[in-house]
Amino acid sequence: MPYLSPALNVMVNAARKAGRALIRDFGELENLQVSMKGPADFVSSADERTERILIEELSRARPGYAILAEETGACGGPDKSHRFIIDPIDGTTNFLHGIPVFAISIALEREGQLVSAVVFNPVTDEMYIAEKGHGAYLNNKRLRVAARKAMKEALFATGAPFMGRPGHGQFLGELEAVLALSPGIRRFGAASLDLACVAAGRFDGFWERGLNPWDVAAGILLVREAGGVVTDLDGGAQPMEARQIVATNETLHPQILKILKEAGKPEKS
């Protein structure tokens, strides 16, 4: 059985409560009011309601903790050593199109270190959790990253730049380079679930640029507690600050870093 600290138990309960409301919204997509927050970046009433439930539940149990949430931003608290990082619906575009690939993502930092994580897909009832030093689990089953050692065997996931965001050319170069050496790439549109799938050994690796802390915080801890390696695309240890990420097992990590680095070099004239 997984170890659930009191804080992680609070996070799991908050995710389940918010998930019940989200399932109802998912069944009534035609009634949702949707507004534009930016190019290809939708925010719905479900997003806002889910975040409100999460913040209310987490704040009730841990009233002094700071919070960083996608929709409401940063909110300080008297306890400067703890911070919840929340994405109410990671995969909002999937949600709004009726695609059941989205998740509630919650991470807890203590003194700047990720210590607890929850990624919950309420449609599939898959609850991924991790506690620093105590491993990662999916519905009580211990997780380990895949053990594949060769690129020719490895299945990767990634995320493409949205319309209106820079980096399309660089992404296409990386995509071509990885596809030339691996059997396939998947683009599911929810970074937290992509990282959870790396932790579960479903994907052998994941990379993406231009991500926010709430997209990846919980997933980073899941992969690390499942025995994987997570860095930025330069091999740095702070992918949240760099806003770019590579997550794999220990053997594949230097291989994919080298491939992505070479793909990102400017072409010789």
C-alpha positions in Angstrom: 0.0 0.0 0.0 1.3 3.5 -0.8 2.3 5.9 2.0 -0.1 8.8 2.3 1.1 11.7 4.4 -1.6 13.8 5.9 -1.0 16.5 3.2 -1.1 13.9 0.4 -4.3 12.6 1.8 -5.8 16.1 1.7 -4.7 16.4 -1.9 -6.3 13.1 -2.9 -9.6 14.0 -1.3 -9.6 17.4 -2.9 -8.9 15.9 -6.4 -11.7 13.4 -5.9 -14.2 16.0 -4.8 -13.3 18.3 -7.7 -13.3 15.3 -10.1 -16.9 14.5 -9.3 -18.0 17.9 -10.4 -15.8 17.7 -13.4 -17.4 14.5 -14.5 -20.8 16.2 -14.4 -19.5 19.0 -16.5 -17.9 16.6 -19.0 -21.3 15.0 -19.5 -22.9 18.4 -20.3 -20.4 20.0 -22.6 -23.0 21.7 -24.7 -24.1 23.8 -21.7 -20.6 25.1 -20.8 -19.8 28.7 -21.2 -16.5 29.0 -22.9 -14.4 32.2 -23.3 -11.1 32.9 -25.0 -8.1 33.5 -22.7 -5.5 33.6 -25.5 -4.7 32.0 -28.9 -5.9 28.4 -28.7 -5.9 28.6 -24.9 -9.5 28.1 -23.7 -10.9 28.7 -20.3 -14.3 27.3 -19.3 -16.6 27.6 -16.5 -15.6 24.1 -15.6 -11.9 25.1 -15.3 -12.8 28.0 -12.9 -15.2 25.9 -10.8 -12.8 23.0 -10.5 -10.0 25.4 -9.4 -12.3 27.0 -6.9 -13.2 23.6 -5.3 -9.5 22.6 -5.1 -8.5 25.9 -3.5 -11.3 25.7 -1.0 -10.6 22.2 0.0 -6.8 22.6 0.2 -7.1 25.9 2.0 -9.5 24.5 4.6 -7.1 21.7 5.5 -3.9 23.8 5.2 -5.0 27.4 5.6 -1.5 28.9 5.8 0.0 27.4 2.6 0.7 29.5 -0.4 -1.0 28.5 -3.7 0.0 28.8 -7.4 -3.0 28.0 -9.6 -3.4 28.3 -13.4 -6.5 30.5 -13.4 -6.1 32.6 -10.2 -2.3 32.9 -10.2 -0.2 33.2 -7.0 -1.7 33.6 -3.6 0.6 34.0 -0.6 0.1 32.6 2.8 1.7 33.0 6.2 3.5 29.7 5.8 6.3 30.6 3.5 7.7 27.1 3.4 4.8 25.3 1.7 3.1 25.9 -1.7 0.4 24.0 -3.6 0.7 24.1 -7.4 -2.6 23.4 -9.1 -3.8 22.8 -12.6 -7.6 22.3 -12.4 -7.9 20.8 -15.9 -4.7 19.9 -17.7 -5.9 19.2 -21.2 -8.7 21.8 -21.3 -8.9 21.6 -25.1 -9.4 17.8 -24.9 -12.1 18.4 -22.3 -13.9 20.9 -24.4 -13.9 18.6 -27.4 -15.2 15.6 -25.5 -11.9 13.7 -25.4 -11.4 11.9 -22.1 -7.7 12.7 -21.8 -7.4 15.4 -19.1 -6.5 15.5 -15.5 -6.5 17.4 -12.2 -2.9 18.0 -11.2 -1.8 19.0 -7.7 1.7 19.2 -6.3 3.1 20.3 -2.9 6.4 22.1 -2.5 8.2 22.2 0.9 11.1 24.7 1.1 11.1 24.8 -2.7 11.3 21.0 -3.1 8.5 18.9 -4.6 7.3 16.5 -1.9 3.8 15.3 -2.8 1.9 14.9 -6.1 -1.5 13.9 -7.4 -2.5 13.5 -11.1 -6.1 12.3 -11.4 -8.1 11.5 -14.5 -11.7 11.4 -13.2 -13.1 9.8 -16.4 -10.8 6.7 -16.1 -10.6 6.9 -12.3 -6.8 6.7 -12.5 -5.3 8.3 -9.5 -1.5 8.7 -9.7 0.2 9.7 -6.5 3.8 10.2 -5.3 5.4 11.1 -2.0 9.1 12.1 -1.9 11.1 9.1 -0.7 8.1 6.8 -0.7 7.6 6.0 -4.4 4.9 6.6 -7.0 1.6 4.7 -7.4 -1.3 4.2 -9.7 -4.5 3.2 -7.8 -2.3 1.5 -5.1 0.0 -0.2 -7.6 3.7 0.7 -7.4 5.1 2.3 -10.5 8.5 2.0 -12.2 9.6 3.6 -15.4 10.2 1.3 -18.4 13.5 -0.4 -18.6 14.0 -0.1 -22.4 17.6 0.9 -23.3 17.5 1.5 -27.0 15.9 4.3 -29.0 14.6 1.8 -31.6 12.4 0.3 -28.8 11.3 3.5 -27.1 7.9 5.1 -27.5 7.9 8.9 -26.7 5.3 11.5 -26.0 5.6 15.2 -26.6 3.6 18.5 -26.9 3.5 20.8 -29.9 3.5 24.6 -29.6 0.0 26.2 -29.8 -1.1 28.5 -32.5 0.5 31.9 -32.0 3.4 30.5 -29.9 7.0 30.5 -31.2 9.0 27.4 -31.7 7.2 25.5 -34.5 10.3 25.1 -36.6 12.4 23.9 -33.7 9.7 21.4 -32.7 9.4 20.0 -36.2 13.1 19.4 -36.3 13.0 17.6 -33.0 10.0 15.6 -34.1 11.8 14.5 -37.3 15.0 13.5 -35.4 13.2 11.4 -32.8 10.9 9.7 -35.3 14.0 8.7 -37.3 15.2 6.6 -34.4 12.2 5.5 -32.5 9.1 3.4 -33.3 6.7 6.2 -32.5 5.6 9.5 -30.9 2.3 10.3 -29.2 0.8 13.8 -28.7 -2.1 13.5 -26.2 -2.3 17.2 -25.1 -2.0 16.8 -21.3 1.6 17.1 -20.0 0.7 15.8 -16.5 -0.8 12.6 -17.9 2.2 12.2 -20.3 4.5 12.4 -17.4 2.3 10.0 -15.4 2.5 7.5 -18.3 6.3 7.8 -18.2 6.2 6.9 -14.5 3.9 4.0 -15.3 6.2 2.7 -18.1 3.6 3.3 -20.7 5.8 5.9 -22.4 9.5 5.6 -22.4 10.0 9.3 -22.4 8.5 12.8 -22.8 9.7 16.2 -23.8 8.2 19.6 -24.3 9.0 23.3 -24.3 7.1 26.3 -23.1 5.4 24.7 -20.1 4.3 26.3 -16.9 4.9 25.0 -13.3 1.3 23.8 -12.9 1.6 21.7 -16.1 4.5 19.6 -14.8 5.1 19.9 -11.1 3.1 16.8 -10.0 4.4 14.8 -13.0 8.0 15.6 -12.2 7.7 14.0 -8.8 5.8 11.0 -10.2 8.6 10.2 -12.7 11.4 10.7 -10.2 9.7 8.6 -7.6 9.2 5.9 -10.2 13.0 5.8 -10.8 13.1 8.1 -13.8 15.3 11.1 -14.6 13.8 14.6 -15.2 15.7 17.6 -16.4 15.4 20.5 -18.8 16.6 20.1 -22.4 20.1 21.2 -21.4 20.3 18.6 -18.7 19.6 21.1 -15.9 17.9 19.9 -12.7 15.2 22.7 -12.6 12.8 22.0 -15.5 10.0 24.1 -13.9 12.2 27.2 -13.9 13.5 26.5 -17.4 9.9 25.9 -18.7 11.1 22.9 -20.7 11.4 19.2 -19.8 12.8 15.8 -20.7 11.7 12.8 -18.7 13.0 9.2 -19.3 14.7 6.4 -17.7 18.4 6.6 -16.7 19.7 4.8 -19.9 17.6 6.7 -22.5 18.0 10.1 -21.0 21.5 11.0 -22.4 20.5 9.6 -25.7 17.3 11.7 -26.1 19.1 14.8 -24.8 21.8 14.4 -27.5 19.2 13.9 -30.2 17.2 16.9 -29.2 20.3 19.1 -28.9 21.5 18.1 -32.3 18.1 18.7 -33.8 18.0 22.2 -32.3 21.3 23.4 -33.9 21.0 25.9 -36.7 21.5 24.5 -40.2 24.9 25.1 -41.8 24.8 27.3 -44.8 
